[in-house]
């Protein structure tokens, strides 16, 4: 599949104005049984191997670490690649560190942090609609006009409900 950043764009009226079409770059035929073995091994790397830090994330993650050599074998890079959830992937991650002081285990804490963030905030993909008061004001008369705008906001974001006014002492 060709990678992309934006899957769709929705306008202010909740109408989808753009949908990214998936493009297959190359089809690879892998026997289902063989693929299952690979997935199980990648899952075990998280549950029983060097990726155990990520097994506390309440989402099944599969991954693989590696230390590819560069500069004719004189230097190594560290990498972690993984996906989650295992049986219905939503997210893919690749962490690559060039010439780290240690092997590929240094990528695990970074991948863990990204996957935890994704797990905790993936609800933002379908944001809840909440009322948010925004204020506009005329500094010459200190009149406050309050308008209500519906914005997609996370439940974790503080809701502002207080209109703002400008005191006459702040006028030029």
DSSP file (Angstrom, degrees, kcal/mol; ACC not computed):
  #  RESIDUE AA STRUCTURE BP1 BP2  ACC     N-H-->O    O-->H-N    N-H-->O    O-->H-N    TCO  KAPPA ALPHA  PHI   PSI    X-CA   Y-CA   Z-CA
    1    1 A X              0   0    0      0, 0.0     2,-0.5     0, 0.0    23,-0.2   0.000 360.0 360.0 360.0 144.1    0.0    0.0    0.0
    2    2 A X        -     0   0    0     21,-2.5    21,-0.3     1,-0.1     2,-0.0  -0.701 360.0-121.3 -79.7 128.4    1.1    3.5   -0.7
    3    3 A X        +     0   0    0     -2,-0.5     2,-0.3    19,-0.1    -1,-0.1  -0.357  35.9 174.9 -69.8 151.2    1.5    5.4    2.6
    4    4 A X        -     0   0    0      1,-0.1     3,-0.1    16,-0.0    18,-0.0  -0.972  29.7-148.2-150.3 160.9   -0.6    8.6    3.2
    5    5 A X  S    S+     0   0    0     -2,-0.3     2,-0.5     1,-0.2    -1,-0.1   0.834  83.6  51.3 -99.3 -43.4   -1.2   11.0    6.0
    6    6 A X        -     0   0    0      1,-0.2    -1,-0.2    13,-0.0     3,-0.1  -0.865  51.7-179.9-104.1 124.1   -4.7   12.2    5.5
    7    7 A X  S    S-     0   0    0     -2,-0.5    13,-3.0     1,-0.3     2,-0.3   0.820  71.8 -11.7 -89.8 -34.4   -7.5    9.6    5.0
    8    8 A X  E     -A   19   0A   0     11,-0.2     2,-0.4     2,-0.0    -1,-0.3  -0.986  55.1-138.6-160.1 159.5  -10.3   12.1    4.6
    9    9 A X  E     -A   18   0A   0      9,-2.2     8,-2.6    -2,-0.3     9,-1.3  -0.986  16.5-164.5-123.6 131.1  -11.2   15.8    5.0
   10   10 A X  E     -A   16   0A   0     -2,-0.4     6,-0.2     6,-0.2    -2,-0.0  -0.957  12.7-139.9-118.1 131.1  -14.5   16.9    6.4
   11   11 A X    >   -     0   0    0      4,-2.7     3,-2.0    -2,-0.4    -1,-0.0  -0.149  37.8 -87.3 -81.3-178.2  -15.8   20.5    6.0
   12   12 A X  T 3  S+     0   0    0      1,-0.3    -1,-0.1     2,-0.1    -2,-0.0   0.713 127.9  57.3 -62.9 -21.7  -17.6   22.6    8.7
   13   13 A X  T 3  S-     0   0    0      2,-0.1    -1,-0.3     0, 0.0     3,-0.1   0.230 119.6-109.2 -93.8  13.6  -20.9   21.1    7.6
   14   14 A X  S <  S+     0   0    0     -3,-2.0     2,-0.5     1,-0.2    -2,-0.1   0.719  73.1 141.9  66.5  24.2  -19.7   17.6    8.3
   15   15 A X        -     0   0    0      2,-0.0    -4,-2.7    -4,-0.0     2,-0.6  -0.829  56.8-122.0 -97.2 132.3  -19.6   16.8    4.6
   16   16 A X  E     +A   10   0A   0     -2,-0.5    -6,-0.2    -6,-0.2     3,-0.1  -0.624  34.0 173.5 -73.6 118.6  -16.7   14.6    3.4
   17   17 A X  E     +     0   0A   0     -8,-2.6     2,-0.3    -2,-0.6    -1,-0.2   0.566  66.3  23.9-103.9 -13.1  -14.9   16.7    0.7
   18   18 A X  E     -A    9   0A   0     -9,-1.3    -9,-2.2     2,-0.0     2,-0.4  -0.959  57.3-174.6-153.4 134.5  -12.0   14.4    0.1
   19   19 A X  E     -A    8   0A   0     -2,-0.3     2,-0.3   -11,-0.2   -11,-0.2  -0.991  26.3-130.3-129.6 124.4  -11.4   10.7    0.6
   20   20 A X        -     0   0    0    -13,-3.0     2,-0.4    -2,-0.4   -16,-0.0  -0.562  20.7-140.2 -72.5 127.8   -7.9    9.2    0.1
   21   21 A X        -     0   0    0     -2,-0.3     2,-0.2     1,-0.0    -1,-0.0  -0.751  19.0-119.3 -88.9 135.2   -8.1    6.1   -2.1
   22   22 A X        -     0   0    0     -2,-0.4     2,-0.5   -21,-0.1   -19,-0.1  -0.517  26.5-157.9 -74.1 139.9   -5.8    3.3   -1.2
   23   23 A X        -     0   0    0    -21,-0.3   -21,-2.5    -2,-0.2     2,-0.6  -0.973   9.2-143.1-125.2 120.7   -3.3    2.3   -3.8
   24   24 A X        -     0   0    0     -2,-0.5     3,-0.2   -23,-0.2    -2,-0.0  -0.711  16.4-177.7 -81.1 120.2   -1.6   -1.1   -3.9
   25   25 A X  S    S-     0   0    0     -2,-0.6     2,-0.3     1,-0.3    -1,-0.2   0.837  70.8  -1.3 -86.3 -36.7    2.0   -0.7   -4.9
   26   26 A X        -     0   0    0      2,-0.0     2,-0.5     0, 0.0    -1,-0.3  -0.939  64.5-138.8-157.0 130.9    2.9   -4.3   -5.0
   27   27 A X        -     0   0    0     -2,-0.3     2,-0.5    -3,-0.2    -3,-0.0  -0.813  18.1-165.8 -94.1 127.3    0.9   -7.4   -4.1
   28   28 A X        -     0   0    0     -2,-0.5     2,-0.8     2,-0.0    -2,-0.0  -0.959  12.5-143.6-115.0 121.5    2.8  -10.1   -2.2
   29   29 A X        +     0   0    0     -2,-0.5     2,-0.4     2,-0.0    -2,-0.0  -0.760  27.5 169.7 -88.6 111.8    1.4  -13.5   -2.0
   30   30 A X        -     0   0    0     -2,-0.8    -2,-0.0     4,-0.0     2,-0.0  -0.984  39.5-111.6-121.3 131.3    2.0  -15.0    1.4
   31   31 A X     >  -     0   0    0     -2,-0.4     4,-2.4     1,-0.1     3,-0.2  -0.371  24.8-127.7 -59.0 136.3    0.4  -18.2    2.5
   32   32 A X  H  > S+     0   0    0      1,-0.2     4,-2.2     2,-0.2     5,-0.1   0.867 109.1  52.6 -56.4 -40.7   -2.1  -17.5    5.4
   33   33 A X  H  > S+     0   0    0      2,-0.2     4,-1.7     1,-0.2    -1,-0.2   0.898 110.4  47.7 -64.1 -40.5   -0.5  -20.1    7.6
   34   34 A X  H  > S+     0   0    0     -3,-0.2     4,-1.9     2,-0.2    -2,-0.2   0.908 111.5  50.2 -66.6 -41.4    2.9  -18.6    7.1
   35   35 A X  H  X S+     0   0    0     -4,-2.4     4,-2.6     1,-0.2    -2,-0.2   0.882 107.0  55.1 -64.6 -37.8    1.6  -15.1    7.8
   36   36 A X  H  X S+     0   0    0     -4,-2.2     4,-2.5    -5,-0.2    -1,-0.2   0.906 106.7  50.8 -61.4 -42.1   -0.1  -16.4   11.0
   37   37 A X  H  X S+     0   0    0     -4,-1.7     4,-2.2     2,-0.2    -1,-0.2   0.909 110.8  48.7 -62.1 -43.0    3.3  -17.8   12.3
   38   38 A X  H  X S+     0   0    0     -4,-1.9     4,-2.4     2,-0.2    -2,-0.2   0.929 111.8  48.9 -63.7 -45.6    5.0  -14.5   11.6
   39   39 A X  H  X S+     0   0    0     -4,-2.6     4,-2.3     1,-0.2    -2,-0.2   0.908 110.7  50.8 -60.8 -42.5    2.3  -12.5   13.4
   40   40 A X  H  X S+     0   0    0     -4,-2.5     4,-2.5     1,-0.2    -1,-0.2   0.907 110.6  49.1 -62.7 -41.6    2.4  -14.9   16.4
   41   41 A X  H  X S+     0   0    0     -4,-2.2     4,-1.4     2,-0.2    -1,-0.2   0.900 111.4  48.9 -63.6 -40.9    6.2  -14.5   16.6
   42   42 A X  H  X S+     0   0    0     -4,-2.4    21,-2.1     2,-0.2     4,-0.8   0.858 111.5  49.9 -68.1 -34.7    5.9  -10.7   16.5
   43   43 A X  H >X S+     0   0    0     -4,-2.3     4,-2.2    19,-0.3     3,-0.9   0.904 107.6  54.1 -68.1 -41.1    3.2  -10.8   19.2
   44   44 A X  H 3X>S+     0   0    0     -4,-2.5     4,-3.1     1,-0.3     5,-0.9   0.800  97.7  64.2 -65.2 -28.3    5.5  -13.0   21.4
   45   45 A X  H 3<5S+     0   0    0     -4,-1.4     6,-2.1    18,-0.3     4,-0.4   0.859 109.9  40.2 -61.1 -33.0    8.2  -10.4   21.1
   46   46 A X  H <<5S+     0   0    0     -3,-0.9     9,-0.4    -4,-0.8    -2,-0.2   0.898 122.3  39.1 -80.5 -43.9    5.9   -8.1   22.9
   47   47 A X  H  <5S+     0   0    0     -4,-2.2    -2,-0.2    14,-0.1    -3,-0.2   0.845 138.6   7.7 -78.0 -33.7    4.5  -10.6   25.5
   48   48 A X  T  <5S+     0   0    0     -4,-3.1    -3,-0.2    -5,-0.2    -2,-0.1   0.458 118.5  58.4-128.6  -4.7    7.7  -12.6   26.2
   49   49 A X  S > <S-     0   0    0     -5,-0.9     3,-1.4    -4,-0.4    -4,-0.1  -0.033 106.1 -51.3-113.2-148.8   10.6  -10.8   24.6
   50   50 A X  T 3  S+     0   0    0      1,-0.3     3,-0.4     2,-0.1    -4,-0.1   0.611 124.7  63.7 -69.6 -12.1   12.4   -7.5   24.5
   51   51 A X  T >   +     0   0    0     -6,-2.1     3,-2.2     1,-0.2     4,-0.3   0.188  61.9 120.1 -95.9  17.3    9.2   -5.6   23.9
   52   52 A X  G X   +     0   0    0     -3,-1.4     3,-1.6     1,-0.3     4,-0.3   0.747  60.9  73.3 -56.0 -25.4    7.6   -6.5   27.2
   53   53 A X  G >  S+     0   0    0     -3,-0.4     3,-0.7     1,-0.3    -1,-0.3   0.847  97.1  50.3 -55.6 -33.4    7.3   -2.9   28.2
   54   54 A X  G X  S+     0   0    0     -3,-2.2     3,-1.5     1,-0.2    -1,-0.3   0.523  84.7  86.2 -85.9  -5.5    4.5   -2.6   25.7
   55   55 A X  G <  S+     0   0    0     -3,-1.6    -1,-0.2    -9,-0.4    -2,-0.1   0.661  80.2  64.8 -73.3 -11.0    2.5   -5.5   26.9
   56   56 A X  G <  S+     0   0    0     -3,-0.7     2,-0.4    -4,-0.3    -1,-0.3   0.570  75.8 101.7 -84.6  -7.7    0.8   -3.3   29.5
   57   57 A X  S <  S-     0   0    0     -3,-1.5     2,-2.7     2,-0.1     4,-0.1  -0.644  83.4-126.0 -72.4 127.0   -0.9   -1.3   26.8
   58   58 A X  S    S+     0   0    0     -2,-0.4     2,-0.3     2,-0.1    -1,-0.1  -0.154  87.1  78.7 -74.7  50.1   -4.5   -2.5   26.7
   59   59 A X  S    S-     0   0    0     -2,-2.7     2,-0.5    -4,-0.1    -2,-0.1  -0.952  90.8-108.0-152.7 132.9   -4.3   -3.2   22.9
   60   60 A X        -     0   0    0     -2,-0.3    26,-0.9     1,-0.0    25,-0.7  -0.520  41.6-172.9 -70.6 119.1   -2.6   -6.2   21.3
   61   61 A X  E     -B   84   0B   0     -2,-0.5     2,-0.4    24,-0.2   -15,-0.2  -0.887  11.3-163.5-113.4 142.5    0.7   -5.1   19.7
   62   62 A X  E     +B   83   0B   0     21,-2.4    21,-2.2    -2,-0.4     2,-0.3  -0.957  22.8 157.8-120.6 144.9    3.0   -7.1   17.5
   63   63 A X  E     -B   82   0B   0    -21,-2.1     2,-0.3    -2,-0.4   -18,-0.3  -0.976  29.7-148.7-160.3 171.8    6.5   -6.0   16.8
   64   64 A X  E     -B   81   0B   0     17,-2.4    17,-2.4    -2,-0.3     2,-0.2  -0.981  11.9-152.4-149.3 133.6   10.1   -6.8   15.8
   65   65 A X  E     +B   80   0B   0     -2,-0.3     2,-0.3    15,-0.2    15,-0.2  -0.645  19.8 174.7 -99.0 163.9   13.4   -5.2   16.7
   66   66 A X  E     -B   79   0B   0     13,-2.0    13,-2.4    -2,-0.2     2,-0.2  -0.988  30.7-147.8-163.0 160.9   16.5   -5.1   14.6
   67   67 A X        -     0   0    0     -2,-0.3    11,-0.2    11,-0.2     2,-0.1  -0.641  24.7-169.0-133.3  75.9   20.0   -3.8   14.3
   68   68 A X        -     0   0    0     -2,-0.2     9,-2.9     8,-0.1     2,-0.2  -0.401  19.7-125.8 -67.6 141.9   20.8   -3.2   10.6
   69   69 A X  E     -D   76   0C   0      7,-0.2     2,-0.3    -2,-0.1     7,-0.3  -0.600  28.8-179.5 -89.1 148.4   24.4   -2.5    9.8
   70   70 A X  E >>> +D   75   0C   0      5,-3.2     5,-2.0    -2,-0.2     4,-0.7  -0.833  56.0  41.0-134.8 174.1   25.6    0.5    7.8
   71   71 A X  G >45S-     0   0    0     -2,-0.3     3,-1.2     1,-0.3    -1,-0.2   0.899 135.3 -50.0  51.5  48.6   29.0    1.9    6.6
   72   72 A X  G 345S-     0   0    0      1,-0.3    -1,-0.3    -3,-0.1    -2,-0.0   0.813 108.9 -52.1  64.3  31.0   30.2   -1.6    5.6
   73   73 A X  G <45S+     0   0    0     -3,-0.6    -1,-0.3     2,-0.2    -2,-0.2   0.491 115.4 110.9  85.9   3.0   29.3   -3.1    9.0
   74   74 A X  T <<5S+     0   0    0     -3,-1.2     2,-0.3    -4,-0.7    -3,-0.2   0.746  79.9  31.6 -82.2 -24.5   31.2   -0.5   11.0
   75   75 A X  E   < -D   70   0C   0     -5,-2.0    -5,-3.2     2,-0.0     2,-0.4  -0.913  69.2-151.9-130.0 157.0   28.0    1.1   12.4
   76   76 A X  E     -D   69   0C   0     -2,-0.3    23,-0.5    -7,-0.3    24,-0.4  -0.958   3.8-149.3-127.8 150.6   24.6   -0.2   13.4
   77   77 A X  E     - C   0  98B   0     -9,-2.9     2,-0.4    -2,-0.4    21,-0.2  -0.724  16.4-132.8-105.4 163.3   21.2    1.4   13.5
   78   78 A X  E     + C   0  97B   0     19,-2.8    19,-3.0    -2,-0.3     2,-0.4  -0.959  28.1 176.1-118.1 137.0   18.4    0.4   15.9
   79   79 A X  E     -BC  66  96B   0    -13,-2.4   -13,-2.0    -2,-0.4     2,-0.4  -0.989  20.0-172.6-142.1 152.8   14.9   -0.2   14.7
   80   80 A X  E     -BC  65  95B   0     15,-2.2    15,-3.1    -2,-0.4     2,-0.4  -0.990  10.4-178.3-134.9 133.3   11.5   -1.3   16.0
   81   81 A X  E     +BC  64  94B   0    -17,-2.4   -17,-2.4    -2,-0.4     2,-0.3  -0.994  17.0 145.5-129.5 142.7    8.5   -1.9   13.7
   82   82 A X  E     -BC  63  93B   0     11,-2.2    11,-2.8    -2,-0.4     2,-0.3  -0.971  27.1-149.7-162.6 173.5    5.1   -2.9   14.9
   83   83 A X  E     -BC  62  92B   0    -21,-2.2   -21,-2.4    -2,-0.3     2,-0.3  -0.976  21.1-114.5-150.7 161.0    1.4   -2.7   14.4
   84   84 A X  E    S+BC  61  91B   0      7,-1.8     6,-3.2    -2,-0.3     7,-2.2  -0.983  80.3  24.3-160.1 156.8   -1.8   -2.8   16.5
   85   85 A X  S >  S-     0   0    0    -25,-0.7     3,-0.6     4,-0.3    -1,-0.2   0.773  75.5-142.2 -60.8 155.1   -4.3   -4.3   17.2
   86   86 A X  T 3  S+     0   0    0    -26,-0.9     3,-0.4     1,-0.2   -25,-0.1   0.889  94.9  36.9 -56.9 -46.5   -2.8   -7.6   16.0
   87   87 A X  T 3  S+     0   0    0      1,-0.2    -1,-0.2   -27,-0.1    -3,-0.0   0.563 133.2  23.2 -90.3  -7.9   -6.0   -9.0   14.3
   88   88 A X  S <  S-     0   0    0     -3,-0.6    -1,-0.2     0, 0.0    -2,-0.2  -0.439  86.7-151.1-151.7  70.6   -7.4   -5.7   12.9
   89   89 A X        +     0   0    0     -3,-0.4    -4,-0.3     1,-0.1     3,-0.1  -0.133  28.4 163.7 -57.7 134.7   -4.5   -3.2   12.5
   90   90 A X        +     0   0    0     -6,-3.2     2,-0.4     1,-0.3    -5,-0.2   0.576  67.2  35.4-112.9 -27.6   -5.2    0.5   12.8
   91   91 A X  E     -C   84   0B   0     -7,-2.2    -7,-1.8    -6,-0.1     2,-0.4  -0.977  57.0-165.4-138.8 143.5   -1.7    1.8   13.3
   92   92 A X  E     -C   83   0B   0     -2,-0.4     2,-0.4    -9,-0.2    -9,-0.2  -0.978  13.2-167.6-125.8 139.6    1.8    0.9   12.1
   93   93 A X  E     -C   82   0B   0    -11,-2.8   -11,-2.2    -2,-0.4     2,-0.4  -0.977  12.6-176.9-132.1 144.2    5.0    2.2   13.7
   94   94 A X  E     -C   81   0B   0     -2,-0.4     2,-0.5   -13,-0.2   -13,-0.2  -0.959   5.2-172.2-136.8 119.6    8.6    2.3   12.7
   95   95 A X  E     +C   80   0B   0    -15,-3.1   -15,-2.2    -2,-0.4     2,-0.4  -0.964   8.7 179.6-111.0 124.3   11.2    3.7   15.0
   96   96 A X  E     -C   79   0B   0     -2,-0.5     2,-0.5   -17,-0.2   -17,-0.2  -0.987   6.7-174.4-129.7 121.8   14.7    4.0   13.5
   97   97 A X  E     -C   78   0B   0    -19,-3.0   -19,-2.8    -2,-0.4     3,-0.5  -0.969  20.9-135.1-116.5 127.0   17.7    5.4   15.4
   98   98 A X  E    S-C   77   0B   0     -2,-0.5   -21,-0.2     1,-0.2    -2,-0.0  -0.692  77.0 -18.8 -85.4 127.8   21.0    5.9   13.6
   99   99 A X  S    S-     0   0    0    -23,-0.5    -1,-0.2    -2,-0.5   -22,-0.2   0.885  83.3-172.7  48.1  56.8   24.1    4.7   15.4
  100  100 A X        -     0   0    0     -3,-0.5   -24,-0.2   -24,-0.4    -1,-0.1  -0.311  35.9-113.0 -75.5 164.0   22.6    4.6   18.9
  101  101 A X  S    S+     0   0    0      2,-0.1     2,-0.2     5,-0.0    -1,-0.1   0.747 100.3  25.7 -68.9 -21.9   24.8    3.9   22.0
  102  102 A X  S    S-     0   0    0      1,-0.3    -2,-0.2     2,-0.0     0, 0.0  -0.695  96.1 -83.0-128.7-177.3   23.1    0.6   22.5
  103  103 A X    >   -     0   0    0     -2,-0.2     3,-1.6     1,-0.1    -1,-0.3   0.233  67.7 -60.7 -75.4-158.9   21.3   -2.0   20.3
  104  104 A X  T >  S+     0   0    0      1,-0.3     3,-2.0     2,-0.2     4,-0.5   0.618 115.8  84.3 -67.3 -13.2   17.7   -2.0   19.2
  105  105 A X  T >> S+     0   0    0      1,-0.3     3,-0.8     2,-0.2     4,-0.6   0.745  78.1  69.6 -62.9 -20.1   16.3   -2.1   22.8
  106  106 A X  H <> S+     0   0    0     -3,-1.6     4,-0.5     1,-0.2    -1,-0.3   0.687  92.0  59.7 -70.3 -15.7   16.6    1.7   22.9
  107  107 A X  H <> S+     0   0    0     -3,-2.0     4,-2.6     1,-0.2    -1,-0.2   0.740  88.1  74.6 -81.2 -22.8   13.8    1.9   20.4
  108  108 A X  H <> S+     0   0    0     -3,-0.8     4,-2.9    -4,-0.5     5,-0.2   0.920  93.4  48.8 -61.2 -48.8   11.3    0.1   22.6
  109  109 A X  H  X S+     0   0    0     -4,-0.6     4,-2.1     1,-0.2    -1,-0.2   0.877 113.5  48.7 -60.9 -34.4   10.7    3.0   25.1
  110  110 A X  H  X S+     0   0    0     -4,-0.5     4,-2.1     2,-0.2    -2,-0.2   0.936 113.5  45.3 -68.4 -46.0   10.1    5.3   22.2
  111  111 A X  H  X S+     0   0    0     -4,-2.6     4,-2.8     1,-0.2     5,-0.2   0.896 111.5  54.5 -63.1 -39.6    7.7    3.0   20.5
  112  112 A X  H  X S+     0   0    0     -4,-2.9     4,-2.5    -5,-0.2     5,-0.2   0.924 108.2  48.6 -59.4 -45.5    6.0    2.3   23.8
  113  113 A X  H  X S+     0   0    0     -4,-2.1     4,-2.2     2,-0.2    -1,-0.2   0.909 113.5  46.3 -63.3 -42.7    5.4    6.1   24.3
  114  114 A X  H  X S+     0   0    0     -4,-2.1     4,-2.7     2,-0.2    -2,-0.2   0.923 114.0  47.6 -66.3 -44.3    4.0    6.5   20.8
  115  115 A X  H  X S+     0   0    0     -4,-2.8     4,-2.8     2,-0.2    -2,-0.2   0.879 111.6  50.6 -67.5 -36.9    1.7    3.5   21.0
  116  116 A X  H  X S+     0   0    0     -4,-2.5     4,-2.7    -5,-0.2    -1,-0.2   0.920 111.1  49.3 -64.4 -42.5    0.4    4.5   24.5
  117  117 A X  H  X S+     0   0    0     -4,-2.2     4,-2.2    -5,-0.2    -2,-0.2   0.941 112.3  48.1 -60.2 -46.8   -0.3    8.0   23.1
  118  118 A X  H  X S+     0   0    0     -4,-2.7     4,-1.2     1,-0.2    -2,-0.2   0.941 112.4  48.6 -59.3 -47.2   -2.2    6.5   20.2
  119  119 A X  H  < S+     0   0    0     -4,-2.8     3,-0.4     1,-0.2     4,-0.2   0.925 114.9  44.7 -59.8 -45.2   -4.2    4.2   22.4
  120  120 A X  H  < S+     0   0    0     -4,-2.7    -1,-0.2     1,-0.2    -2,-0.2   0.791 125.1  31.0 -71.3 -28.8   -5.2    7.0   24.8
  121  121 A X  H >< S+     0   0    0     -4,-2.2     3,-2.0    -5,-0.2    -1,-0.2   0.274  81.3 105.8-117.0  11.6   -6.1    9.5   22.1
  122  122 A X  G ><  +     0   0    0     -4,-1.2     3,-1.8    -3,-0.4     4,-0.2   0.720  68.8  75.1 -65.9 -17.5   -7.3    7.4   19.2
  123  123 A X  G >  S+     0   0    0      1,-0.3     3,-1.4    -4,-0.2    -1,-0.3   0.729  77.9  76.1 -62.8 -20.7  -10.9    8.5   20.1
  124  124 A X  G X  S+     0   0    0     -3,-2.0     3,-0.7     1,-0.3    -1,-0.3   0.674  75.0  77.8 -66.0 -15.2   -9.9   11.9   18.6
  125  125 A X  G <  S+     0   0    0     -3,-1.8     2,-0.3     1,-0.3    -1,-0.3   0.821 108.0  29.0 -64.2 -29.9  -10.4   10.2   15.1
  126  126 A X  G <  S-     0   0    0     -3,-1.4    -1,-0.3    -4,-0.2    -2,-0.0  -0.718  98.9-155.7-125.6  79.5  -14.1   10.6   15.6
  127  127 A X    <   -     0   0    0     -3,-0.7     2,-0.3    -2,-0.3    27,-0.1  -0.174  13.9-117.9 -66.0 147.0  -14.3   13.7   17.8
  128  128 A X  E     -E  153   0D   0     25,-0.5    25,-1.8     1,-0.0     2,-0.5  -0.588  28.0-123.4 -76.8 141.3  -17.1   14.4   20.1
  129  129 A X  E     +E  152   0D   0     -2,-0.3     2,-0.3    23,-0.2    23,-0.2  -0.782  38.8 170.4 -90.2 127.0  -19.0   17.7   19.3
  130  130 A X  E     -E  151   0D   0     21,-1.6    21,-1.5    -2,-0.5     2,-0.3  -0.956  36.4-106.3-135.0 154.1  -19.1   20.1   22.2
  131  131 A X  E     -E  150   0D   0     -2,-0.3     2,-0.4    19,-0.2    19,-0.2  -0.625  34.9-175.8 -79.9 134.9  -20.2   23.7   22.6
  132  132 A X  E     -E  149   0D   0     17,-1.7    17,-2.0    -2,-0.3     2,-0.4  -0.988  18.8-137.8-134.2 123.1  -17.4   26.2   23.0
  133  133 A X  E     -E  148   0D   0     27,-1.7     2,-0.4    -2,-0.4    15,-0.2  -0.664  20.8-173.2 -81.3 129.8  -18.0   29.9   23.7
  134  134 A X  E     -E  147   0D   0     13,-2.5    13,-2.5    -2,-0.4     2,-0.4  -0.954   9.9-148.0-120.0 145.7  -15.8   32.2   21.7
  135  135 A X  E     -E  146   0D   0     -2,-0.4     2,-0.4    11,-0.2    11,-0.2  -0.906  14.1-176.1-117.7 140.2  -15.8   35.9   22.4
  136  136 A X  E     -E  145   0D   0      9,-2.5     9,-2.4    -2,-0.4     2,-0.3  -0.985  16.7-172.2-126.2 143.8  -15.2   38.9   20.0
  137  137 A X  E     -E  144   0D   0     -2,-0.4     2,-0.7     7,-0.2     7,-0.2  -0.960  27.9-129.5-141.5 154.9  -15.1   42.4   21.4
  138  138 A X  E >>> -E  143   0D   0      5,-1.6     4,-1.6    -2,-0.3     5,-0.9  -0.908  17.6-159.6-102.4 111.6  -14.9   46.0   20.2
  139  139 A X  T 345S+     0   0    0     -2,-0.7    -1,-0.1     1,-0.2    31,-0.1   0.670  86.3  60.2 -70.7 -15.6  -12.1   47.7   22.1
  140  140 A X  T 345S+     0   0    0      1,-0.1    -1,-0.2    31,-0.1    31,-0.0   0.816 121.6  21.9 -81.8 -28.3  -13.5   51.2   21.5
  141  141 A X  T <45S-     0   0    0     -3,-0.7    -2,-0.2     2,-0.1    -1,-0.1   0.462  96.2-130.4-114.0  -3.5  -16.8   50.5   23.3
  142  142 A X  T  <5 +     0   0    0     -4,-1.6     2,-0.4     1,-0.2    -3,-0.2   0.781  52.2 156.3  54.5  30.8  -15.8   47.6   25.5
  143  143 A X  E   < -E  138   0D   0     -5,-0.9    -5,-1.6    22,-0.1     2,-0.5  -0.677  33.5-145.4 -83.7 138.2  -18.8   45.7   24.3
  144  144 A X  E     -E  137   0D   0     -2,-0.4     2,-0.5    -7,-0.2    -7,-0.2  -0.914  12.2-169.3-108.3 128.6  -18.6   42.0   24.5
  145  145 A X  E     -E  136   0D   0     -9,-2.4    -9,-2.5    -2,-0.5     2,-0.5  -0.970   7.4-159.9-114.9 126.3  -20.2   39.8   21.9
  146  146 A X  E     -E  135   0D   0     -2,-0.5     2,-0.4   -11,-0.2   -11,-0.2  -0.913   9.4-177.3-109.9 128.4  -20.4   36.1   22.6
  147  147 A X  E     -E  134   0D   0    -13,-2.5   -13,-2.5    -2,-0.5     2,-0.5  -0.910  19.6-136.1-118.4 150.9  -20.9   33.6   19.9
  148  148 A X  E     -E  133   0D   0     -2,-0.4     2,-0.4   -15,-0.2   -15,-0.2  -0.927  23.0-177.4-109.4 127.7  -21.2   29.9   20.2
  149  149 A X  E     -E  132   0D   0    -17,-2.0   -17,-1.7    -2,-0.5     2,-0.7  -0.968  24.1-132.1-124.5 137.8  -19.3   27.7   17.9
  150  150 A X  E     +E  131   0D   0     -2,-0.4     2,-0.3   -19,-0.2   -19,-0.2  -0.814  35.0 172.5 -90.1 120.5  -19.4   23.9   17.7
  151  151 A X  E     -E  130   0D   0    -21,-1.5   -21,-1.6    -2,-0.7     2,-0.6  -0.942  39.1-109.8-125.6 147.4  -15.9   22.5   17.5
  152  152 A X  E     +E  129   0D   0     -2,-0.3     2,-0.4   -23,-0.2   -23,-0.2  -0.681  51.2 166.9 -75.0 120.3  -14.6   19.0   17.7
  153  153 A X  E     -E  128   0D   0    -25,-1.8   -25,-0.5    -2,-0.6     2,-0.2  -0.979  36.9-114.8-135.7 149.6  -12.9   18.7   21.0
  154  154 A X    >   -     0   0    0     -2,-0.4     3,-1.8     1,-0.1   -27,-0.0  -0.495  27.3-121.4 -74.8 148.2  -11.6   15.9   23.1
  155  155 A X  T 3  S+     0   0    0      1,-0.3    -1,-0.1    -2,-0.2     4,-0.1   0.720 113.4  64.4 -61.1 -18.3  -13.2   15.3   26.5
  156  156 A X  T 3  S+     0   0    0      2,-0.1     2,-0.4     0, 0.0    -1,-0.3   0.599  84.3  90.1 -81.0 -10.6   -9.8   15.8   27.9
  157  157 A X  S <  S-     0   0    0     -3,-1.8     2,-0.1     1,-0.1    -4,-0.0  -0.726  87.8-109.9 -91.8 134.0   -9.7   19.5   26.7
  158  158 A X        -     0   0    0     -2,-0.4     2,-0.5     1,-0.1    -2,-0.1  -0.362  28.8-131.6 -62.3 132.7  -11.0   22.1   29.1
  159  159 A X        -     0   0    0     -4,-0.1     2,-0.6    -2,-0.1   -27,-0.1  -0.753  15.0-145.6 -88.3 130.6  -14.2   23.6   27.9
  160  160 A X        +     0   0    0     -2,-0.5   -27,-1.7     1,-0.1     3,-0.0  -0.861  29.8 160.6-100.2 123.2  -14.3   27.4   28.1
  161  161 A X        +     0   0    0     -2,-0.6     2,-0.6   -29,-0.1    -1,-0.1   0.259  41.9 100.7-123.7  10.0  -17.7   28.9   28.9
  162  162 A X        -     0   0    0    -29,-0.2   -27,-0.1   -27,-0.0    -2,-0.0  -0.872  65.2-134.8-106.0 121.1  -16.7   32.5   30.1
  163  163 A X        -     0   0    0     -2,-0.6     2,-0.4   -29,-0.1   -17,-0.1  -0.329  21.8-131.4 -65.1 155.7  -17.1   35.4   27.7
  164  164 A X        -     0   0    0    -19,-0.2     2,-0.3   -28,-0.0   -19,-0.2  -0.912  22.6-174.0-112.8 135.2  -14.2   37.9   27.6
  165  165 A X        -     0   0    0     -2,-0.4     2,-0.6   -21,-0.1   -22,-0.1  -0.931  21.1-130.1-125.9 156.0  -14.5   41.6   27.9
  166  166 A X        -     0   0    0     -2,-0.3   -28,-0.1   -28,-0.1     5,-0.0  -0.906  22.8-133.3-106.7 119.0  -11.9   44.4   27.6
  167  167 A X    >   -     0   0    0     -2,-0.6     3,-1.7     1,-0.1     4,-0.3  -0.329  21.5-117.0 -67.2 153.6  -11.8   46.9   30.4
  168  168 A X  G >  S+     0   0    0      1,-0.3     3,-1.1     2,-0.2    -1,-0.1   0.735 110.7  70.0 -64.8 -21.1  -11.6   50.6   29.3
  169  169 A X  G 3  S+     0   0    0      1,-0.2    -1,-0.3     3,-0.0    -2,-0.0   0.696  94.6  55.3 -69.7 -17.3   -8.2   50.9   31.0
  170  170 A X  G <  S+     0   0    0     -3,-1.7    -1,-0.2   -31,-0.1    -2,-0.2   0.500  85.1 106.8 -92.2  -4.8   -6.7   48.7   28.3
  171  171 A X    <         0   0    0     -3,-1.1   -31,-0.1    -4,-0.3    -3,-0.0  -0.398 360.0 360.0 -75.4 152.4   -7.9   50.9   25.4
  172  172 A X              0   0    0     -2,-0.1    -1,-0.1   -33,-0.0   -32,-0.1   0.432 360.0 360.0 -86.0 360.0   -5.5   53.0   23.4
